[in-house]
């Protein structure tokens, strides 16, 4: 009976993940909020994130008042199509995802992995489904931001290198805030850094061992470049062909804490 239940839950999780990621319903809001600046977040990132993307959570913990001030800025202004450009909206949501992830970790710190905060079925009751984000009267979880806003609204696979899930295998957390004026260059740099980072991807002329992100969201990369190989070749120093053997590196969910 227990085995049947586990198999049923696994099947349900698979169906939910497929539905959510294949048929994302974009969230857009009609508000009158004006664009905000991300200077507070930029200062915190420069202070507590190393160049390699690892995070000084102890330092962040001692500076929660500054983090909370920044989150209040986010909570006061929901992006909208009336007053915000596309790049202003996208930069906002990337910064929001990363900042609220830091807040979530700090609320439970010390923790060995973000997944230890709440175990559950993905897209149903996992850590990324905790409804703790309140922006101008609307409530979100981290999955909402990623799968119902960033992916379906902006349709830019580079976002997968910009948002950080507080784990070793995640793309590096950029030690600066994303901004509308620098967004294109920042997204390119983030994806280029991710693809060529030997901790997360190992690409050679004979084989490509790549992050599971490229498996989980393969459709996003194929949409942007026609094929996964073509997308990787846009950013990889070592180019590959369709015949290059591909494998995936097991995801390391340890907290991305600076030692």
Secondary structure as UniProt FT lines:
FT   HELIX           2..22
FT   HELIX           39..48
FT   TURN            51..52
FT   HELIX           57..61
FT   TURN            62..63
FT   HELIX           64..75
FT   TURN            81..83
FT   HELIX           86..108
FT   HELIX           114..116
FT   TURN            122..125
FT   HELIX           127..129
FT   STRAND          133..135
FT   TURN            136..137
FT   STRAND          138..140
FT   HELIX           142..143
FT   HELIX           144..150
FT   HELIX           151..154
FT   HELIX           157..161
FT   TURN            168..169
FT   HELIX           180..182
FT   HELIX           183..195
FT   TURN            198..200
FT   STRAND          202..203
FT   STRAND          207..211
FT   HELIX           213..216
FT   HELIX           218..225
FT   HELIX           228..235
FT   TURN            242..243
FT   STRAND          245..249
FT   STRAND          254..255
//
